[in-house]
Amino acid sequence: PTKKGLHLLLISLLLLGVYNCSNEKKTTQPLVAPFTGLDTLATNDWWNRGPNKIINLKVAREDVIAFGIYTVHNNILKLTAQLFPLYPTETREVRLEIKKDGRWQEIQKQNINDIGWATTFKVENWNTEEDISYRLLHADSARFEGLIRKDPKAKNEIVLAALSCNSNQDRGPRDNYVRNINHQNPDLVFFAGDQSYDHTEHTAAWLKFGLQFREVFRNRPCITIPDDHDIGQGNLWGEYGKKASSSAGNDGGYFYHPEYIQMVERAQTGHLPDPYDPTPIHQNIGVYYTNLVLGGVDFAILEDRKFKSGPKGKIPQMGPRTDHIRDPNYDPKRIDLEGIKLIGD
């Protein structure tokens, strides 16, 4: 070929390379999950999954922000934005705005984690003297609005609503609970565990829980802590994060992949005040035990089960299951044994 022909060929190849790079960018896969057989409905190429019994994950893009959940402690707002799974071409950026002097102002941006589809905003020097409207925004159309309540320190009584064990035997809405709780208008809501009973599909189940109860915690602070079924086990005797031998969990520890456990705790506890001591336990599983001061009341937030010793092989069996004691007359000193931990050091 002539020099001119070579020149045109080179330009064509360069343009083809640019096109291929652009095309490759458009089809980039989301972050690959570090575990297999877990959270399959919401990870990797999630859009190729068929219908499931938990929740429809392929929502309209204006509905992709499922909910926000928050606490305020020591003039620090921590607010987790929970999204439905995103397609590869969608932005991972979420924006937080507050209404000030009648106008919305952006105060922070965060990127969503593809493993669990959540992110947490942390805003220091928060004004606790007044109610402040907030909204979460994604792309051009998705939004979720709520209210960060002022500290109820002027009240003589603090009202707490406490719930646990959100059964999967009824996957419908929770309208009666939500109506009655909002009628009581608590200052704080506490979900004590088992928000999910779907064991290995936490993200889908957590989204379901959020849709069921978001009208409770949209406008007030909320504490959520995971229990055994949230992390996929029949029981939880965390024993400082050792590896459990089965999902029954009765020999102590965590059975499923530690990054699955971390994902669950990010979603459910990321919005809690910072841990008292963030030192992780075995398998690099984090901790969240902390406190929350609200209205002058100092609430301890415990995670005792993370440290309890598993009973299997350590105590005399006194029931059909290793972790059940069915004799009302048993002497508790029989299980007060050397090396057994109750709530950790």
N, C-alpha and C positions, 0 to 999 in steps of 0.2 A: 504493500500500500504506500501511497504518497505520504509526505510529511503532514500534509493537511488531513489526510485520512486518519493517520495515527493520532493526530491531535483531537479530531472529532471522536475517535474511538475512546481515547483516554477520558474525555469529558463525559461521554456516555457511561463509562464504567463508574466514574466518580458519582454521577447523578444516581445511578442504580444503587451504589453503596449508601448514599444519603437516604434514598427511598427505603432501602431495606432496614437501615438503622431506625428510621422513623416508624416503619411498620412494626419492627420488633418491639419498640418502646410501647406501642399501642396494645400489644398482646402480652405484655409482661405479666407473669403470674403473681398472685399475692405471696406474701411470705409463707414458706412451707412450714407446716407445723412440725415441731421437734418431737412429736410422739405419733404413734400409729394406733388406730382403733379407738381413738378418743376424740370427742368433739367433732366427729366426722361431718355432721350436718352443717357446720359453720366454718370449716377450715378448708384450705387448699382450693380446689375447683368446686366450691360449695354449690355454685349455680347449676351444676350437672346432677345434683341430687333430686330424686323424685319427691312427691309429697310425703310428709311425716305426720305422726300423731300429736306432736307437741305444738308446733307453730309454723305458720307460713313465713319463711325468711325472705321471699322475693316480693318485697313491699314496693309500693310506689316511691319514687325517689324523694318526694316531698315529705314522706313519712319515715325516712331512714334514721332519724334521731329518735330512738325509742323513749328515752327518759334521761333526766338528770337527778342526782341524789347527792345530798350534801350534809356537812356539819360545819359549825363555826366554834372555834375554841381559841382562847388567848388572842383574840383579834385576827385570827387566821381562818379564812374560808377555804375549805377543800370540797371541791365539787367534781364528781365523776360524770362524764358524758358517756352514755351507753348507746351504741349504734347497732343497727342491723348490719349484716355482712355487706361489704362494699365490693363492687366489680373492679377488675384490674385497672380500668381507665379512670376510675373516680379518684378525686383528691382525698387524701387522708387527713387533711387539715380541718379542725373544728375551731370555731371562733366563739369567744365568750363576750357578751355585751351586757352592760347594766344601763338602767334608765336613770339619767341624772338631769335635773331641771327640765323634765319632759322630753328629753331626747336620748336616743340610744347611743352609747359610746362603747367602742371595742376596748377591752382592757387586757385581753390575752388570747394567744393562739396555742393550740397543742395538736400533735399528730396522734392519730388513732393507732393502736397496736393491732395488727392483723390477727394476732392470737388472742381472741376474746372480744375484739372490736370495742375497746373502751379506752378512755384516757382521762387523766385527772388534772384539774386546774387547782393551783395553790396560789391564793392571793393574800398577801400579808397586809397589815395595817387596815384591816377591814373595819368599816364603821358599823358598830353594833348598836348604835343609838336609834336607828330608824329602819323601817322595812324598805328593802331595795328589790325592785323587779330585775330579773335577769332573763336572758335568752341565750340559747345555744344555736349556732348556725352552721350548716354544712352546705357547701357549694352555693347554688343560687336560690334554692327553694325550700330546703329542709330547715325546720326550726322547732325548738321546744322552749316554752316560756314557763317561768315559775317565780317564786318569791322567796328571797332570803329574809327571814324574820329577824326583827331586832331582838336583842337579849331580853327575856322577860324578867329582868332582875327586880322590877317594881312590883311584881306579883307576890302575894303571900303564899300562894300554892302553885306548885308545878305539876302539871298533868302529863302522865306518861301512858302511852298505849303500847302494850306488849303482845306480840303474836309469835307463833312458831308452827312448824310442821304444815307446810302448804301442800296438802295432799294432791297427788296426781290421779286420784280416782275421780275427781271432778275437774276437768280442764276448762270449764267455763269461766266467765268473769266473776268478780268478787264484789258485785254491786252492793249487796246488803252490808257487808263488812265496811266497805268504803264509806257508804252513806252514814252508818252509825258512828264510825270513828270520827268522820268530819263533823258530825253533829256534836260530839263531845269536845271537838276542837283541842286536841292535846298539844302541848308545847314540844313534845318529843315523841318519836315513834321508834320502837325497838323490835326488830325481827331476830329472834333468838336462834335461828338455825333451821335447816331443812327447808330452805326456800325452794330447793329442787329435790325431787325424788327420781330424776331421770339419770342419775349416776354417771354415765359416761358421755352425756350430752349436755354439759353444764350451760354452754352459751345459749342454746335454744331454750332450755328450761328457765334460765335467768331472765331472758327476754320475755318469756311468758309471764313469769312472776312480776316483772316490771310493768307490763301492760295491765296486769290485774290490779296492782296497788299504786300505780304512779300518781293517781289523784289524791292519795294520802300523803305522799312525801314530796309532791311537786312544790308545796308551799310551806314546808316545815322541815326542820332537821330530822335525820333518820339514821339510826345505827342498825347495821346488818352484820351478822357474824355467821360464818359457815359452820355446819355441823357434819356428822358422818355421811349422810346421803348426798350432801352438796359435793363432797369429794369422792363419791362413788362407793362408799363402804357401808357394810352392815353395822359397824360400830367404829368408833374412833377412840383409840387409846394411843395417842401420838408418840409417846415414848421418845421425845426429843428428835423426831424425824427419821428414825431408823426405817429400813425397808421391811414392810409386813409380808408375811408368807402367803396371804390370801386376802381377798376383798372382804372377808369377814372381819379382819382387823384385830382379832382378839389376842393375838400374840404381841401386839404393840406395833406402832408405826403406820406408814402410809404405803398402800399397795400400788397405786397408779403412778405414772411418770411424774417426777417432781415438778416439771414445768407445767403439767396439767394442774397440779395443786397450786402452783404460783399463779396461774391464770385465774383460777377460782377466787383466790384471795385478793388478787388485784381488782377483780370486778366487785366483790362484796365488801372489801375493807379499804380500798384505796382512798375513799373519801373520809375515813376516820382521822382524827387527830394523829399526828406523827407518833410512832411507837415510843414507849418509854425507853427501851433499849432495842435498837434495830438489829442487833446481832442475830444472824440466821442460825437455825438449828441444822441438824444433819441433812444431807442431800441439798443444801443451800435453800431449804424452804424458809420463807420469811416468818416474821412474827408481827402481830398488830396490837398486843396488849398495851393499853394506854388509859387515859382518863379524859373526860369531857365535862367542863364546867358550864352549866347552863342555869341562868336565873339564880346564881349564887349556890347552886347545889353541885357538888363535885361527884360525878358518876364514875365509878371504876368500870372499865371495859376489859373483861377477863377472857382469856382463851385457855382455861385450865386443861381442857382435853388434849391440847397439843403436847402436854408434858406427862400425862398420866401413864403409869406402867401398864402394859397389857397383862391380863390375868393368866393367860394360857401358860401352863407349865410353871407358874410362880405361886399360885395359891391353891389350897385344896378345892376340888370341884364340889359345889354344893347345890347343883341344879342341873337341868338337862343341857344347858349351855355353860361353857366355861365362864362366861361373863354375866351369869345370872346367879343370884343367891336367893333361894326360895324359902329358906327356913327363917321364920320371924324370930326364932329364939337363938339364932347363932350369936356367938361372941365375936364382936368386931376385932378383938385382939388377935383372932386367928389369921387375919389378913394384914396385921400390922407387922410386916416382916422386913428384915434387913434388905436394903437396896430398893424397896418399893417406893415409888414416888407418887404423890397425889397431885400437886399443882406445880412441881418444879422448884428448883432452888430460888 
